[in-house]
Amino acid sequence: MNGSFPTGGFGFGPNGPGASIFDAFEQFRQSFEPRPGGASRMARGDVRAAVIALLAEQPMHGYQIISEISDRTGGAWKPSAGSVYPTLQLLADEGLISAEEQNGRKTYSLTDAGRAEADAAADKPAPWEAFGGRTAANLTALPKAGMELAGVAAQVARTGTPDQVQKAVDVLDEARRKLYAILAD
């Protein structure tokens, strides 16, 4: 526990009556923390498909590819150089792209074989479309709202009367049911 919620004097110490509430909120908070490797981690095949799709539009250098993917997902997916550059090397080794030195940078473009692969994948959605309009901003909106809700619930637990606490429990139970209903739609 990192001390996100005050513990002293409110019964939220390790053995206090609010300890289980505190633990539940701490677990909730941690569920929104980025996973190792980043929340935007995609499969290797997605990086490969994204590179081919972008190079089908125009020649680019590695940084442009990273920036373009990030722009198309509103920042929700920004592949690392450690995933893009090895993918570019692999595609070059497979004969799907070629590199040309321009202004001190390698600019990559599709070969005929690369264009054939891009054409074959043209009917599939581009990897960045898997985000369905999700952006970095709206990916953080739900965790932020949840944390604000957790803070208020903790305050009710600390200072509310038993009747207020029960009303808060009822509201949270109803909110949980409504969230599941959203997923069921």
N, CA and C atoms as a LAMMPS dump frame, in Angstrom:
ITEM: TIMESTEP
0
ITEM: NUMBER OF ATOMS
555
ITEM: BOX BOUNDS ff ff ff
-5.0000000000000000e+02 5.0000000000000000e+02
-5.0000000000000000e+02 5.0000000000000000e+02
-5.0000000000000000e+02 5.0000000000000000e+02
ITEM: ATOMS id mol type element x y z
1 1 1 N 0.855 -1.181 0
2 1 2 C 0 0 0
3 1 3 C 0.89 1.23 0
4 2 1 N 0.53 2.208 -0.81
5 2 2 C 1.413 3.348 -0.965
6 2 3 C 0.945 4.575 -0.21
7 3 1 N -0.06 4.459 0.611
8 3 2 C -0.52 5.612 1.368
9 3 3 C -1.398 6.543 0.558
10 4 1 N -2.069 6.043 -0.459
11 4 2 C -2.943 6.875 -1.269
12 4 3 C -4.079 7.457 -0.453
13 5 1 N -4.532 6.702 0.526
14 5 2 C -5.615 7.158 1.37
15 5 3 C -5.073 7.37 2.776
16 6 1 N -5.569 8.372 3.482
17 6 2 C -5.094 8.576 4.852
18 6 3 C -5.506 7.398 5.719
19 7 1 N -4.601 7.019 6.619
20 7 2 C -4.902 5.874 7.464
21 7 3 C -5.004 6.255 8.93
22 8 1 N -4.294 7.242 9.351
23 8 2 C -4.264 7.575 10.774
24 8 3 C -5.538 8.227 11.251
25 9 1 N -6.062 7.774 12.381
26 9 2 C -7.188 8.428 13.028
27 9 3 C -8.536 8.159 12.403
28 10 1 N -8.599 7.412 11.324
29 10 2 C -9.877 7.18 10.66
30 10 3 C -10.29 5.724 10.71
31 11 1 N -9.572 4.907 11.466
32 11 2 C -9.907 3.496 11.509
33 11 3 C -9.44 2.745 10.279
34 12 1 N -8.518 3.336 9.498
35 12 2 C -8.047 2.701 8.281
36 12 3 C -6.667 2.1 8.446
37 13 1 N -6.215 1.925 9.668
38 13 2 C -4.932 1.268 9.904
39 13 3 C -5.048 -0.198 9.575
40 14 1 N -3.948 -0.929 9.699
41 14 2 C -3.968 -2.33 9.305
42 14 3 C -5.017 -3.171 10.031
43 15 1 N -5.401 -2.775 11.242
44 15 2 C -6.39 -3.558 11.984
45 15 3 C -7.677 -2.784 12.239
46 16 1 N -7.796 -1.592 11.657
47 16 2 C -8.967 -0.757 11.89
48 16 3 C -10.176 -1.258 11.132
49 17 1 N -11.361 -0.732 11.472
50 17 2 C -12.591 -1.197 10.819
51 17 3 C -12.641 -0.866 9.335
52 18 1 N -11.895 0.136 8.914
53 18 2 C -11.921 0.499 7.499
54 18 3 C -10.837 -0.17 6.678
55 19 1 N -10.069 -1.075 7.271
56 19 2 C -8.951 -1.699 6.562
57 19 3 C -9.408 -2.435 5.305
58 20 1 N -10.518 -3.147 5.374
59 20 2 C -10.967 -3.896 4.199
60 20 3 C -11.417 -2.948 3.094
61 21 1 N -12.014 -1.831 3.462
62 21 2 C -12.404 -0.835 2.454
63 21 3 C -11.164 -0.25 1.809
64 22 1 N -10.194 0.102 2.651
65 22 2 C -8.943 0.646 2.136
66 22 3 C -8.286 -0.345 1.18
67 23 1 N -8.225 -1.616 1.562
68 23 2 C -7.602 -2.63 0.717
69 23 3 C -8.331 -2.765 -0.621
70 24 1 N -9.653 -2.712 -0.581
71 24 2 C -10.431 -2.822 -1.821
72 24 3 C -10.148 -1.64 -2.743
73 25 1 N -10.081 -0.436 -2.18
74 25 2 C -9.801 0.734 -3.012
75 25 3 C -8.37 0.715 -3.541
76 26 1 N -7.455 0.227 -2.746
77 26 2 C -6.069 0.137 -3.203
78 26 3 C -5.96 -0.871 -4.351
79 27 1 N -6.665 -1.992 -4.237
80 27 2 C -6.673 -2.976 -5.311
81 27 3 C -7.311 -2.372 -6.569
82 28 1 N -8.388 -1.613 -6.391
83 28 2 C -9.045 -0.949 -7.51
84 28 3 C -8.085 0.027 -8.189
85 29 1 N -7.396 0.827 -7.397
86 29 2 C -6.454 1.795 -7.945
87 29 3 C -5.361 1.094 -8.745
88 30 1 N -4.825 0.017 -8.202
89 30 2 C -3.741 -0.688 -8.865
90 30 3 C -4.194 -1.343 -10.166
91 31 1 N -5.479 -1.659 -10.281
92 31 2 C -5.957 -2.294 -11.505
93 31 3 C -5.847 -1.361 -12.706
94 32 1 N -5.723 -0.062 -12.459
95 32 2 C -5.603 0.897 -13.553
96 32 3 C -4.171 1.295 -13.838
97 33 1 N -3.223 0.81 -13.05
98 33 2 C -1.827 1.165 -13.29
99 33 3 C -1.347 0.476 -14.556
100 34 1 N -0.446 1.145 -15.288
101 34 2 C 0.071 0.514 -16.506
102 34 3 C 0.75 -0.812 -16.194
103 35 1 N 0.565 -1.758 -17.088
104 35 2 C 1.223 -3.047 -16.949
105 35 3 C 2.667 -2.906 -17.39
106 36 1 N 3.522 -3.82 -16.939
107 36 2 C 4.9 -3.785 -17.427
108 36 3 C 4.901 -3.866 -18.937
109 37 1 N 5.698 -3.037 -19.562
110 37 2 C 5.736 -3.007 -21.018
111 37 3 C 4.787 -1.979 -21.589
112 38 1 N 3.998 -1.329 -20.762
113 38 2 C 3.134 -0.272 -21.243
114 38 3 C 1.74 -0.746 -21.57
115 39 1 N 0.776 0.115 -21.352
116 39 2 C -0.609 -0.215 -21.628
117 39 3 C -0.878 -0.321 -23.108
118 40 1 N -0.02 0.288 -23.891
119 40 2 C -0.255 0.321 -25.322
120 40 3 C 0.486 -0.778 -26.062
121 41 1 N 0.947 -1.772 -25.352
122 41 2 C 1.719 -2.841 -25.974
123 41 3 C 0.831 -3.621 -26.937
124 42 1 N 1.32 -3.789 -28.138
125 42 2 C 0.598 -4.541 -29.157
126 42 3 C 1.436 -5.751 -29.544
127 43 1 N 0.819 -6.686 -30.214
128 43 2 C 1.526 -7.883 -30.662
129 43 3 C 2.508 -7.53 -31.779
130 44 1 N 3.547 -8.357 -31.917
131 44 2 C 4.546 -8.103 -32.96
132 44 3 C 3.921 -8.037 -34.339
133 45 1 N 2.949 -8.886 -34.607
134 45 2 C 2.296 -8.88 -35.905
135 45 3 C 1.579 -7.575 -36.181
136 46 1 N 1.117 -6.911 -35.127
137 46 2 C 0.453 -5.628 -35.307
138 46 3 C 1.452 -4.564 -35.748
139 47 1 N 2.644 -4.581 -35.184
140 47 2 C 3.681 -3.622 -35.599
141 47 3 C 4.029 -3.875 -37.062
142 48 1 N 4.215 -5.12 -37.393
143 48 2 C 4.548 -5.48 -38.774
144 48 3 C 3.448 -5.01 -39.735
145 49 1 N 2.201 -5.328 -39.405
146 49 2 C 1.08 -4.938 -40.267
147 49 3 C 0.974 -3.413 -40.364
148 50 1 N 1.212 -2.715 -39.261
149 50 2 C 1.135 -1.258 -39.267
150 50 3 C 2.223 -0.659 -40.148
151 51 1 N 3.43 -1.188 -40.053
152 51 2 C 4.54 -0.686 -40.871
153 51 3 C 4.221 -0.883 -42.345
154 52 1 N 3.763 -2.059 -42.705
155 52 2 C 3.438 -2.332 -44.113
156 52 3 C 2.308 -1.414 -44.586
157 53 1 N 1.271 -1.244 -43.764
158 53 2 C 0.148 -0.386 -44.156
159 53 3 C 0.592 1.059 -44.344
160 54 1 N 1.437 1.548 -43.458
161 54 2 C 1.903 2.936 -43.582
162 54 3 C 2.812 3.118 -44.793
163 55 1 N 3.707 2.167 -45.01
164 55 2 C 4.612 2.283 -46.158
165 55 3 C 3.872 2.113 -47.478
166 56 1 N 2.684 1.481 -47.441
167 56 2 C 1.865 1.391 -48.65
168 56 3 C 1.349 2.772 -49.045
169 57 1 N 1.239 3.666 -48.057
170 57 2 C 0.772 5.027 -48.324
171 57 3 C 1.889 5.914 -48.865
172 58 1 N 3.077 5.778 -48.259
173 58 2 C 4.216 6.604 -48.684
174 58 3 C 5.483 6.132 -47.98
175 59 1 N 6.646 6.396 -48.56
176 59 2 C 7.899 6.063 -47.879
177 59 3 C 8.041 6.887 -46.59
178 60 1 N 8.621 6.279 -45.571
179 60 2 C 8.796 6.947 -44.278
180 60 3 C 10.079 6.46 -43.627
181 61 1 N 10.581 7.261 -42.691
182 61 2 C 11.666 6.777 -41.844
183 61 3 C 11.059 6.286 -40.538
184 62 1 N 11.86 5.603 -39.726
185 62 2 C 11.357 4.943 -38.522
186 62 3 C 10.604 5.856 -37.58
187 63 1 N 11.152 7.041 -37.33
188 63 2 C 10.488 7.957 -36.404
189 63 3 C 9.126 8.385 -36.957
190 64 1 N 9.034 8.585 -38.272
191 64 2 C 7.744 8.944 -38.876
192 64 3 C 6.72 7.829 -38.659
193 65 1 N 7.169 6.591 -38.766
194 65 2 C 6.266 5.453 -38.57
195 65 3 C 5.736 5.46 -37.138
196 66 1 N 6.633 5.628 -36.183
197 66 2 C 6.224 5.676 -34.771
198 66 3 C 5.243 6.818 -34.547
199 67 1 N 5.57 7.999 -35.062
200 67 2 C 4.71 9.177 -34.882
201 67 3 C 3.356 8.996 -35.545
202 68 1 N 3.347 8.421 -36.713
203 68 2 C 2.088 8.244 -37.454
204 68 3 C 1.154 7.273 -36.724
205 69 1 N 1.707 6.189 -36.203
206 69 2 C 0.88 5.239 -35.447
207 69 3 C 0.32 5.93 -34.205
208 70 1 N 1.172 6.674 -33.52
209 70 2 C 0.726 7.394 -32.328
210 70 3 C -0.37 8.4 -32.681
211 71 1 N -0.183 9.129 -33.777
212 71 2 C -1.189 10.115 -34.2
213 71 3 C -2.517 9.454 -34.548
214 72 1 N -2.459 8.337 -35.23
215 72 2 C -3.692 7.67 -35.668
216 72 3 C -4.459 7.028 -34.523
217 73 1 N -3.802 6.828 -33.395
218 73 2 C -4.488 6.27 -32.225
219 73 3 C -4.667 7.317 -31.139
220 74 1 N -4.42 8.566 -31.463
221 74 2 C -4.555 9.623 -30.465
222 74 3 C -3.609 9.422 -29.29
223 75 1 N -2.478 8.774 -29.539
224 75 2 C -1.496 8.537 -28.485
225 75 3 C -1.736 7.276 -27.683
226 76 1 N -2.806 6.542 -27.984
227 76 2 C -3.116 5.329 -27.229
228 76 3 C -2.135 4.198 -27.531
229 77 1 N -1.543 4.198 -28.709
230 77 2 C -0.529 3.2 -29.067
231 77 3 C 0.636 3.937 -29.682
232 78 1 N 1.767 3.89 -29.039
233 78 2 C 3 4.471 -29.576
234 78 3 C 4.07 3.395 -29.48
235 79 1 N 4.286 2.683 -30.59
236 79 2 C 5.274 1.608 -30.531
237 79 3 C 6.662 2.169 -30.246
238 80 1 N 7.451 1.386 -29.564
239 80 2 C 8.803 1.818 -29.228
240 80 3 C 9.725 1.627 -30.42
241 81 1 N 10.823 2.356 -30.393
242 81 2 C 11.85 2.169 -31.411
243 81 3 C 12.355 0.732 -31.366
244 82 1 N 12.36 0.135 -30.187
245 82 2 C 12.804 -1.238 -30.014
246 82 3 C 11.885 -2.265 -30.64
247 83 1 N 10.699 -1.86 -31.046
248 83 2 C 9.826 -2.782 -31.78
249 83 3 C 9.758 -2.408 -33.26
250 84 1 N 9.848 -1.121 -33.577
251 84 2 C 9.73 -0.696 -34.975
252 84 3 C 11.002 -0.998 -35.777
253 85 1 N 12.168 -0.633 -35.255
254 85 2 C 13.399 -0.818 -36.04
255 85 3 C 13.743 -2.283 -36.299
256 86 1 N 13.582 -3.175 -35.325
257 86 2 C 13.797 -4.596 -35.67
258 86 3 C 12.784 -5.11 -36.697
259 87 1 N 11.563 -4.595 -36.633
260 87 2 C 10.558 -4.979 -37.619
261 87 3 C 10.972 -4.499 -39.007
262 88 1 N 11.483 -3.272 -39.08
263 88 2 C 11.964 -2.759 -40.368
264 88 3 C 13.103 -3.625 -40.903
265 89 1 N 14.018 -4.024 -40.033
266 89 2 C 15.137 -4.869 -40.461
267 89 3 C 14.628 -6.219 -40.958
268 90 1 N 13.668 -6.798 -40.229
269 90 2 C 13.098 -8.079 -40.629
270 90 3 C 12.419 -7.967 -41.994
271 91 1 N 11.64 -6.904 -42.19
272 91 2 C 10.958 -6.709 -43.473
273 91 3 C 11.969 -6.526 -44.608
274 92 1 N 13.074 -5.84 -44.322
275 92 2 C 14.13 -5.67 -45.323
276 92 3 C 14.766 -7.024 -45.633
277 93 1 N 15.025 -7.827 -44.59
278 93 2 C 15.611 -9.15 -44.797
279 93 3 C 14.691 -10.042 -45.619
280 94 1 N 13.378 -9.849 -45.47
281 94 2 C 12.402 -10.641 -46.218
282 94 3 C 12.185 -10.105 -47.631
283 95 1 N 12.806 -8.968 -47.936
284 95 2 C 12.668 -8.385 -49.267
285 95 3 C 11.37 -7.629 -49.476
286 96 1 N 10.681 -7.264 -48.379
287 96 2 C 9.401 -6.565 -48.509
288 96 3 C 9.562 -5.051 -48.523
289 97 1 N 10.678 -4.564 -47.979
290 97 2 C 10.953 -3.126 -47.999
291 97 3 C 12.407 -2.905 -48.404
292 98 1 N 12.668 -1.701 -48.834
293 98 2 C 14.05 -1.303 -49.111
294 98 3 C 14.297 0.011 -48.392
295 99 1 N 15.551 0.271 -48.107
296 99 2 C 15.92 1.491 -47.4
297 99 3 C 16.819 2.332 -48.297
298 100 1 N 16.587 3.631 -48.249
299 100 2 C 17.398 4.572 -49.014
300 100 3 C 17.829 5.684 -48.069
301 101 1 N 19.094 6.026 -48.098
302 101 2 C 19.628 7.077 -47.232
303 101 3 C 19.237 8.443 -47.817
304 102 1 N 18.534 9.244 -47.013
305 102 2 C 18.147 10.598 -47.422
306 102 3 C 18.362 11.534 -46.249
307 103 1 N 19.157 12.549 -46.441
308 103 2 C 19.437 13.531 -45.395
309 103 3 C 19.899 12.877 -44.095
310 104 1 N 20.73 11.87 -44.201
311 104 2 C 21.262 11.218 -43.019
312 104 3 C 20.308 10.248 -42.354
313 105 1 N 19.152 10.001 -42.956
314 105 2 C 18.167 9.068 -42.386
315 105 3 C 17.822 8.019 -43.413
316 106 1 N 17.537 6.827 -42.911
317 106 2 C 17.06 5.772 -43.797
318 106 3 C 15.569 5.962 -43.997
319 107 1 N 15.172 6.066 -45.246
320 107 2 C 13.753 6.144 -45.582
321 107 3 C 13.374 4.804 -46.196
322 108 1 N 12.308 4.235 -45.683
323 108 2 C 11.888 2.905 -46.084
324 108 3 C 10.714 2.993 -47.044
325 109 1 N 10.703 2.109 -48.022
326 109 2 C 9.574 2.026 -48.948
327 109 3 C 9.346 0.564 -49.285
328 110 1 N 8.15 0.261 -49.745
329 110 2 C 7.809 -1.116 -50.09
330 110 3 C 8.439 -1.509 -51.412
331 111 1 N 8.857 -2.732 -51.483
332 111 2 C 9.29 -3.319 -52.749
333 111 3 C 8.028 -3.856 -53.436
334 112 1 N 8.203 -4.434 -54.611
335 112 2 C 7.048 -5.038 -55.294
336 112 3 C 6.44 -6.144 -54.438
337 113 1 N 7.298 -6.937 -53.807
338 113 2 C 6.802 -8.003 -52.926
339 113 3 C 6.06 -7.408 -51.722
340 114 1 N 6.565 -6.302 -51.207
341 114 2 C 5.916 -5.618 -50.09
342 114 3 C 4.558 -5.055 -50.483
343 115 1 N 4.482 -4.488 -51.706
344 115 2 C 3.197 -3.979 -52.188
345 115 3 C 2.188 -5.111 -52.36
346 116 1 N 2.663 -6.259 -52.792
347 116 2 C 1.773 -7.419 -52.937
348 116 3 C 1.231 -7.84 -51.566
349 117 1 N 2.105 -7.819 -50.544
350 117 2 C 1.641 -8.167 -49.196
351 117 3 C 0.666 -7.111 -48.676
352 118 1 N 0.934 -5.842 -48.955
353 118 2 C 0.028 -4.772 -48.521
354 118 3 C -1.328 -4.92 -49.222
355 119 1 N -1.304 -5.244 -50.492
356 119 2 C -2.558 -5.439 -51.235
357 119 3 C -3.351 -6.618 -50.679
358 120 1 N -2.644 -7.683 -50.313
359 120 2 C -3.308 -8.868 -49.771
360 120 3 C -3.973 -8.559 -48.425
361 121 1 N -3.42 -7.611 -47.685
362 121 2 C -3.97 -7.255 -46.371
363 121 3 C -4.913 -6.055 -46.435
364 122 1 N -5.15 -5.537 -47.621
365 122 2 C -5.943 -4.311 -47.764
366 122 3 C -7.374 -4.461 -47.261
367 123 1 N -7.937 -5.673 -47.297
368 123 2 C -9.314 -5.864 -46.845
369 123 3 C -9.416 -5.993 -45.328
370 124 1 N -8.29 -6.122 -44.649
371 124 2 C -8.284 -6.211 -43.187
372 124 3 C -8.158 -4.807 -42.591
373 125 1 N -8.75 -4.59 -41.416
374 125 2 C -8.589 -3.269 -40.795
375 125 3 C -7.137 -3.059 -40.364
376 126 1 N -6.675 -1.831 -40.467
377 126 2 C -5.321 -1.493 -40.026
378 126 3 C -5.224 -1.686 -38.515
379 127 1 N -4.06 -2.042 -38.014
380 127 2 C -3.927 -2.304 -36.573
381 127 3 C -4.39 -1.15 -35.684
382 128 1 N -4.184 0.08 -36.109
383 128 2 C -4.602 1.212 -35.275
384 128 3 C -6.121 1.349 -35.227
385 129 1 N -6.839 0.719 -36.156
386 129 2 C -8.3 0.763 -36.128
387 129 3 C -8.863 -0.11 -35.006
388 130 1 N -8.05 -1.012 -34.487
389 130 2 C -8.485 -1.861 -33.375
390 130 3 C -8.775 -1.037 -32.127
391 131 1 N -8.271 0.199 -32.094
392 131 2 C -8.515 1.055 -30.943
393 131 3 C -9.915 1.651 -30.98
394 132 1 N -10.618 1.533 -32.104
395 132 2 C -12.018 1.938 -32.191
396 132 3 C -12.278 3.349 -31.693
397 133 1 N -11.415 4.282 -32.003
398 133 2 C -11.619 5.657 -31.573
399 133 3 C -11.115 5.937 -30.173
400 134 1 N -10.577 4.912 -29.498
401 134 2 C -10.03 5.157 -28.159
402 134 3 C -8.744 5.961 -28.303
403 135 1 N -8.613 6.956 -27.491
404 135 2 C -7.407 7.767 -27.484
405 135 3 C -6.803 7.717 -26.093
406 136 1 N -5.598 8.257 -25.991
407 136 2 C -4.952 8.289 -24.678
408 136 3 C -5.831 9.042 -23.683
409 137 1 N -6.498 10.1 -24.144
410 137 2 C -7.338 10.901 -23.247
411 137 3 C -8.539 10.096 -22.746
412 138 1 N -9.248 9.403 -23.654
413 138 2 C -10.417 8.684 -23.159
414 138 3 C -10.069 7.33 -22.558
415 139 1 N -8.841 6.85 -22.745
416 139 2 C -8.413 5.649 -22.035
417 139 3 C -8.138 5.957 -20.565
418 140 1 N -7.868 7.211 -20.245
419 140 2 C -7.611 7.591 -18.858
420 140 3 C -8.854 8.137 -18.174
421 141 1 N -9.917 8.437 -18.911
422 141 2 C -11.119 9.017 -18.315
423 141 3 C -11.785 8.059 -17.329
424 142 1 N -11.897 6.786 -17.683
425 142 2 C -12.543 5.824 -16.788
426 142 3 C -11.737 5.61 -15.507
427 143 1 N -10.423 5.382 -15.596
428 143 2 C -9.676 5.258 -14.341
429 143 3 C -9.771 6.5 -13.463
430 144 1 N -9.752 7.683 -14.081
431 144 2 C -9.846 8.924 -13.305
432 144 3 C -11.194 8.996 -12.595
433 145 1 N -12.271 8.701 -13.325
434 145 2 C -13.6 8.726 -12.708
435 145 3 C -13.7 7.685 -11.598
436 146 1 N -13.118 6.51 -11.827
437 146 2 C -13.139 5.47 -10.803
438 146 3 C -12.382 5.872 -9.553
439 147 1 N -11.256 6.526 -9.728
440 147 2 C -10.468 6.954 -8.566
441 147 3 C -11.207 8.056 -7.794
442 148 1 N -11.856 8.952 -8.52
443 148 2 C -12.637 9.99 -7.841
444 148 3 C -13.786 9.353 -7.058
445 149 1 N -14.43 8.372 -7.648
446 149 2 C -15.5 7.65 -6.963
447 149 3 C -14.959 6.928 -5.728
448 150 1 N -13.802 6.294 -5.871
449 150 2 C -13.199 5.587 -4.74
450 150 3 C -12.875 6.556 -3.608
451 151 1 N -12.408 7.743 -3.955
452 151 2 C -12.097 8.736 -2.929
453 151 3 C -13.328 9.166 -2.153
454 152 1 N -14.416 9.405 -2.859
455 152 2 C -15.66 9.807 -2.201
456 152 3 C -16.201 8.661 -1.354
457 153 1 N -16.142 7.442 -1.872
458 153 2 C -16.616 6.293 -1.11
459 153 3 C -15.799 6.13 0.174
460 154 1 N -14.511 6.354 0.084
461 154 2 C -13.665 6.268 1.286
462 154 3 C -14.054 7.343 2.293
463 155 1 N -14.369 8.527 1.782
464 155 2 C -14.781 9.611 2.682
465 155 3 C -16.096 9.255 3.373
466 156 1 N -17.055 8.697 2.646
467 156 2 C -18.317 8.266 3.258
468 156 3 C -18.037 7.194 4.306
469 157 1 N -17.155 6.252 3.98
470 157 2 C -16.827 5.191 4.935
471 157 3 C -16.196 5.756 6.206
472 158 1 N -15.398 6.815 6.057
473 158 2 C -14.712 7.397 7.215
474 158 3 C -15.634 8.242 8.071
475 159 1 N -16.478 9.035 7.414
476 159 2 C -17.209 10.064 8.163
477 159 3 C -18.717 9.908 8.149
478 160 1 N -19.239 8.999 7.332
479 160 2 C -20.694 8.866 7.208
480 160 3 C -21.317 8.105 8.357
481 161 1 N -22.595 8.353 8.529
482 161 2 C -23.37 7.595 9.518
483 161 3 C -23.618 6.209 8.936
484 162 1 N -24.025 5.267 9.763
485 162 2 C -24.35 3.931 9.22
486 162 3 C -25.395 3.989 8.107
487 163 1 N -26.379 4.869 8.223
488 163 2 C -27.399 5.009 7.184
489 163 3 C -26.777 5.546 5.883
490 164 1 N -25.881 6.538 6.001
491 164 2 C -25.212 7.09 4.816
492 164 3 C -24.319 6.046 4.148
493 165 1 N -23.636 5.256 4.964
494 165 2 C -22.781 4.202 4.413
495 165 3 C -23.631 3.195 3.642
496 166 1 N -24.779 2.799 4.19
497 166 2 C -25.643 1.838 3.499
498 166 3 C -26.171 2.427 2.194
499 167 1 N -26.55 3.706 2.203
500 167 2 C -27.013 4.356 0.972
501 167 3 C -25.898 4.376 -0.07
502 168 1 N -24.667 4.632 0.374
503 168 2 C -23.524 4.636 -0.545
504 168 3 C -23.289 3.238 -1.122
505 169 1 N -23.413 2.215 -0.294
506 169 2 C -23.27 0.834 -0.77
507 169 3 C -24.32 0.543 -1.83
508 170 1 N -25.551 0.982 -1.605
509 170 2 C -26.626 0.758 -2.57
510 170 3 C -26.323 1.45 -3.907
511 171 1 N -25.819 2.681 -3.825
512 171 2 C -25.471 3.432 -5.044
513 171 3 C -24.36 2.708 -5.801
514 172 1 N -23.344 2.248 -5.088
515 172 2 C -22.228 1.555 -5.735
516 172 3 C -22.678 0.226 -6.342
517 173 1 N -23.552 -0.491 -5.64
518 173 2 C -24.082 -1.737 -6.202
519 173 3 C -24.847 -1.469 -7.495
520 174 1 N -25.64 -0.411 -7.503
521 174 2 C -26.396 -0.046 -8.712
522 174 3 C -25.449 0.361 -9.837
523 175 1 N -24.412 1.112 -9.518
524 175 2 C -23.427 1.516 -10.528
525 175 3 C -22.742 0.282 -11.126
526 176 1 N -22.385 -0.678 -10.289
527 176 2 C -21.755 -1.909 -10.768
528 176 3 C -22.682 -2.64 -11.738
529 177 1 N -23.967 -2.756 -11.373
530 177 2 C -24.926 -3.431 -12.258
531 177 3 C -25.054 -2.692 -13.59
532 178 1 N -25.083 -1.376 -13.553
533 178 2 C -25.204 -0.596 -14.785
534 178 3 C -23.959 -0.74 -15.664
535 179 1 N -22.787 -0.814 -15.047
536 179 2 C -21.561 -1.007 -15.834
537 179 3 C -21.563 -2.374 -16.518
538 180 1 N -21.998 -3.392 -15.811
539 180 2 C -22.117 -4.717 -16.449
540 180 3 C -23.145 -4.683 -17.577
541 181 1 N -24.222 -3.929 -17.4
542 181 2 C -25.235 -3.818 -18.449
543 181 3 C -24.641 -3.149 -19.696
544 182 1 N -23.759 -2.174 -19.498
545 182 2 C -23.085 -1.528 -20.629
546 182 3 C -22.279 -2.552 -21.407
547 183 1 N -21.538 -3.39 -20.692
548 183 2 C -20.744 -4.427 -21.35
549 183 3 C -21.602 -5.449 -22.057
550 184 1 N -22.788 -5.706 -21.527
551 184 2 C -23.671 -6.7 -22.118
552 184 3 C -24.318 -6.206 -23.415
553 185 1 N -24.388 -4.906 -23.604
554 185 2 C -24.997 -4.354 -24.829
555 185 3 C -24.18 -4.695 -26.062
